[in-house]
Amino acid sequence: MLRQIIKIDEDLCDGCGVCIPACKEGALQVIDGKCRLVGDLFCDGLGACIGECPQGAITIEEREAEPYNEVKVIQSLISQPRNVMKAHLEHLWEHNAKEFFNQAIEYLNANNIDIPFNPMEKEIKKASSGCSCPGSAMMDLRHDSKSTDNDSIELKSELTQWPVQLHLVNPAAPYFVDRELILMSTCGPLVNANVHQNYIKDRSVVVACPKLDITDPYVSKLAHILEVSNTPKLIIVRIEVPCCGGLTQIAHNAAIESGRSGLTIEEHVLRIDGSLKANNIIFKN
């Protein structure tokens, strides 16, 4: 298949081997005094080794090559020290190679092999060191309150569909047809106690997180819903933290891809305490 893969200029390469630790797939070896690509199927084409070459001998080219095979890479790393596998998984995650990362996790789980890297642990460490994004900043929102008679009232759910996660819904589901649609941040129902009454009642809803979900399919999925359901209005309900703004971009791109006319998109931004911070029309066609 035609794909991106590294190319080593043998005239420039002096065989120093500095690039080898940077290749988390084990695709490079020093042979006869030169660094060599030992197998196309082990090179993911992400180019982590390029920045480590002091001679500038490594570049990326597009050529016919064996498809990269994540399972074979994982199989070759199982016998290596635990930190080698961990470095490989971190490498995939940091380069946003989510498809390969998921293949690796599935293989390890299927074979009952301990997974040495959890990306959420990394996020927690960042948060504790103060180096994370504002959306991960720790806040204590407890406040003094007295119990009232309303505390014992069981509120009715206004949800009229299942599933709700954007990955799982069927774009052709009848509950989308001719109804306003809510694109809800996963955290939305937790920060605002009135989500069911204010947003979900008499509407359809899909839930997504632009920070932690695998979002690659989201634009096309949402565009398909808008295209076949004749949705008159899409309302984004997101939190004020910067990472949640990805929902707005997903919705805007989906509206353009759908080619819909007669569509309005509103963005409702909630503060962390659940109050409404902003309400804007971001698209109207």
Summary of the structure (lengths in Angstrom):
residues: 285
radius of gyration: 24.2
end to end distance: 41.1
largest distance: 81.4
contacts: 779
relative contact order: 0.09
helix: 36%
strand: 20%
